[in-house]
Amino acid sequence: MENRMFNPKVEVMPKEELRKLQERRLRAQLRRVYESSPLHHQRFREAGVTPDEIRGVEDLRRLPLVTREDLQRAVKDSGDFYGGRLCVPADRLILSISPPEWPFVPLEDIPVVTALTVADQREVVELLTRIWVMEGVAPKDLVQVQCWAWEAFGFAFSFPSHTFGLTSVGGVLGCRIIPQELFVPDVPRTIHTGRFFKPDVLFTTETALATLESYLTPVSEGEKVTVEVAVSETTSFKVVKEEEFSPRSIGYRVIVLRAPFYELFYANEEKRSRIKEVWGVEDVFTLLDIQDILFYASDCAEHCGLHVWEDAFVVEVIDAAGECVSAGEWGDLVLTNIFAEATPLIRYKTGITATFEDERCGCGRTHRRIFLRL
């Protein structure tokens, strides 16, 4: 598969220029959160550091790490829906949600809500468009996307360009999108839509793909299973599970497996080979998807690590003592968002074990690549 690029000026930017751009955006982000976010301002004060003292990536280690539990506790203790992270007025958000009551919700069940401004959504569209092109999505392709409607990933393709002045990945690339949710009842609908429209690309998760296979895999001779799915109050369709309905019958060219926090996954060579054989696709990609911080990373056709966009994030890998490790060494993946206006996170400790590589990839891209150990 050809290694195409959406924004080569940034994707192959020389390392020295990329680092300067990254540090410029980092300094601006640190000033923003210090002045606008009660949560981050307090953490700066506890560390005895001001934004002006963080001149570059190496100085970030002077700031404390933030975990998901820290964010959940901030919501519970403050009663603030965003836990003190919100850096813009609520009327600037694409979607404004009224704060619920938290007193009886267990800490681990408190959601970490990521807000979006119009500028945030446009940046996510830029980052995901680079990824979609890298994964082989082309203009005029028909792309079937399974995700939860409330995710920022969904916001990147579900809005036409005239809605709230937002862009979309489909609009930028000139491809058509079929959005579908990840509910199990949507599995027959996904199959029906796929067999009827013949999409070129499928974005889904590992478990959703396995569920699709369970419907499509041949059954015993003479056995037939029919599933009726309601489309509206007056209309329904039937999906019949029988031998002629194989995964290959849909005709996908590419499958992208999203790996969100709730379903971490990495398609290694063995898994890619199995999926390519079962589904008859040209290639299979992994898309690491951390909604808390609007982070996306994917492999290219070289399948040598997941590409990170360093103009949008600072990526650290730390050891048990909190010290940054060198390339090739394993540790905890830590992320800093340097573009988000609404709810950015600084030094977010993901709990994901990873290592990284800074050498130019065989595809030509210069940004850092990460490798996962799941």
N, C-alpha and C positions, 0 to 999 in steps of 0.2 A: 504494500500500500504506500502510495506517495506521501511524503512528509510535507504537507502544505502548511502555510502560516497565515494567520489573520492579520497580525500586527508585527511584521518582521523588524520594524525599527526598534521595538521594545524587546521582542522575543530573542533576538540575537545581539542585543546591545552589549558592547564590551564590558567586562566585569568592573573596570574602574568607573565607567560612566554609570553603570547600574548601581554601584555602591553609593555614589554621590547622590543620585536620585532618591534612593532608599533612605539615606540619612537625612536628606532635606525634608522628605515627607514625614519621617519619624519625629524630627524636632517639632514640626508643626502640629503633629498629632499629640505629642506630649504636652505642649502648651494648651491645646484645646481641652484635653481631659482634666488637666490641672485646674483650669479656670471654670469648667462647666460641670464636671462630674463630682458630686460629693464623695462617692466611693473612692475614686482614684485620687482625689485631693487628699483624703485622709490617709491613704496608703503612701503617698509621697511624704506627708508629714511624719508618719511613723518611721519611715526610712531616713528621715532627715535630709532629703534631697529636693532640689527644685529642678524644673525642666531645663533651665539654663546650664545646669551641671551635667546634663546628658548630651554630650556632643556627638556621639556616634554609637554604633551597634555595641561596641565593647563595653560601653558604660551602662548598658541596660541592666547588667547583672547587679547594679546597685539598688534596683527596684525589687520589691517582693514579688513572688509568684502568686498567681490567682488560680484557684481551683473551682470546679463546678460547685462543690459544696460551699465554698466561700460566697459564691453568687447567690445560691439558694438561701443561705443564712442571712445575707444582706436583705433579701426580699422579706423573709420571715420577721426579722428584727425591726425593719424600718416600716413595714406595711406598704412600701412603695413598690408598685408593680415591676419596675425595672431595677430595684435594689440600689438606687443611687447612680446607675450607669448612664442615664439619659443625658445627652449633652446638647440637645436642641429643644426648643419649645414643642409641646405636643401637637400644635397645629401645623407643624412642618412635616409630620409623619404621613406616610402613605395611608397607614391604617392606625387609628387611635382607639385603644381598648380601655374601657373603664376598669379601674383597679378592683379586684375581688377582695373578699375577706379571707385572711389566711390562718386564723387562730388554731384550727383543728387539723390542718393539713400536715402530714408527716414531712420532715425536711426533705427526704429523698424524692418526694412526689411534687415538690414545687418546681414549676417549669422555669427554664431560663429563656426569657422572651427577648428576641432580637428584633429591634425596631429598624425601620428603613425610611430614609428620606428619598426624594426623587434622585438626588445625586448618588446615594448609596446604591439604589436599584440600577442606575445606569452603569456604575462601576462593576457591579456583579454581572451585568450583561456583557460588558467588555471582557471580563476575566473568563466567563463561561464560553463566550464566543471563540476566544482563543483555543479553549479546550475542545470545543465541538469540532473546530476545523482540524485540530491536531488528531482527533479521533476518527477523522474521515467523513464527517458530515459535510455535504456539499450543497450548493444552491439547488433549489427545486426538489431536494430530497423530501420525503414524507417521514417524519420522525414521531414515533409513538413514545410518549413520556409518562412513566408511572411515578408519582410522588404525592405527598400530602399537599393539599391546596394551600395550607398556611405557610409552607416553607419558602424561604427566600429563593430557593431553586425554582419553585413554581412561579414566583413573581417575575423571574427572569424571562419566562416565555409566554405567560398567560395573558399579558396585557398587550393590546394593539398599540401602535405608536401614538394614536390620538388620545388614549385614555390617560388623564392626568399629565399629559406631556411625556409619558414614559416610552422607552424603547423596549424591544424584545429581541431575544436571540434569533427567533424565526424571522423577524422583520429585518434585522441586520444582515443575516445570511441569505435571505430570500428563500428559506425552506418553510414547509408547512408542518404544523404541529398538531398532533392528536393528544390532548392531555387526558390522563386517566388516573384515578386514585388507586392506592395500594390495597384497598379493602378486598378481602377474599371474594365477596360476591361480584367484584369487578373482573375476576379472572375469566369467566366465560365471555364477558363483554369484550375483554382484551383480545381473546382468541377470535371472536366473531369479527371484530373490527379489523384485526390483522389479516384474516383470510379474505375479507371483502376488499380492503383498500391496499393491501400488499405494501406495508411501510418498508422503507429502506433501513431504518435504524430503530432499535429499541433501547430505551433507557429504563432500567428496572433495578431490583435488588436480587441478591442471591436466592433468598427464600421465595420471592415472587416468581423468579425464573423456575425454581424447582416445582412450584405449584402449577405453573403453566405446563411444565413437562408431564406432571402427573395426570393432567387432562388430555394431553396429546399423545402420550405413549401408547402403543398398541395394547389392546386388552386381549383376553383369551378368545380363542376361536368361537364364533357364534355369540359372544357377549356384546351387549350394547348398553351404554349408559347415556341417558338423555338428561340434560340440565336446562330448565326453563328459567330465563332471566327477564324480569320486568324492565321495560324501557320507559314506559309511562303508565298512567292509570288505565290506558286502553290497549296498549301494545306490548307484546313480549316476543322474544325469539328463543329458539332452542339451539343448544350446542350438543351435538351427539358425539360421544366418545367411541370411536371405532378405529379400525386399523388404518383406514385411508387418511385419518387426520394425524399426521406426523408433525413434529416440530419443523422439519424442513419444508412442509407444505406452505408455511406462511411466507417464506422467502426473504427474511431479513438478510441484509448484507453485513451489518455491524451490530454487535450487542455491547452496551456499556453497562457495567454493573456498579451502581452507586453503593458506596460504603459509608452510610451515616453512622453517628455515634451509637445508635441502638442496634446496628448490625454491621460491625466492622468486618471487613473482608478484603482479601487481596487475591486476584486471579494470577497465580503463578503459571509457569509453562505447562504443568500437568493439567491444571484446571482449564486453562485456555484451550488446550488441545481437545479435551473431552467436550467442552461446549461447542467448539468449532465442528467437531464430528457429529454431535447430536443434532445441532441446529443448521448445519451447512452454511455457516457464515464465513466471511473472509477474515474477520479479526474480532477479538474480544478485549475490552479495556476495563480498567478499574478507575473509579472516580471517588476519591476520598472526599467526604462531604461533612464538614463540621459546622452546623447551622449556628451554633452559639457565637461564632466569630466570623461567619461568612467566608469560611475557608474551603477552597476546592483545589485538589491536586490530582493529576492524572498522568498515566503513562502515555507515551507516543508509540508509533509503530515499531520503535527499537525495543520497547518493553524492557527498559533498563532504568527502573526507578520511576517515581511519580514526580512530574514537573511542578514546582512551586513558582508562583509569580512574585518575585522579590521586589517589584515596584509597588506591591500591595501588602506584603507581609515581611516581617523579620522572623526567621525560623532559627530556633536554637535547639540543640540537643544537649541535655544536662545529665550529669551522673547523680548518684545518691546524695552526694555532698552539695549538690546545686551548682557545680562547676561545669562550664561548657566543655564538651568533649571534641575531639578532632574528627575529621572526616574518616569514615570507616568504623568508628567506635559507636557502640550502642548506648542508648540512654533514653530519657523521657522527652518526648516532643513538646516544645514550648513555642507558642505562637503570639505574635504581636500584630494587630491590625493597624495599618498606617494610612488607611483611606476612609474608613467609616466615619460618618458625621454623627449618627444617632446613638448607637450603643457600642462603641469600640472597646476592645479589651487589650490590656497591656500585660505581657508575659503570662499568657493563659497556659497553665499546665494541663495538657490533654489527658495524661495517663496512658498514652500510646507509646509503645516501645519502638524506637526508630533509629536509623543512622542516616547519613547524608553523603552526597558527592557533589563537589563544586566544579569538576572538570566539564568542559563543553560536551554535550551529548552528541551521539552520532547523527542526530537529526539536525544539529547545528545550533540548538537553543543553548543559551549561556546561563540560564537561571538554575539555582540549586535543585537537585533531585533528592527525594527522600525514599528510604526503603523501610518497610514495616515488618515487625515481628509480632504476629498475632497468635 
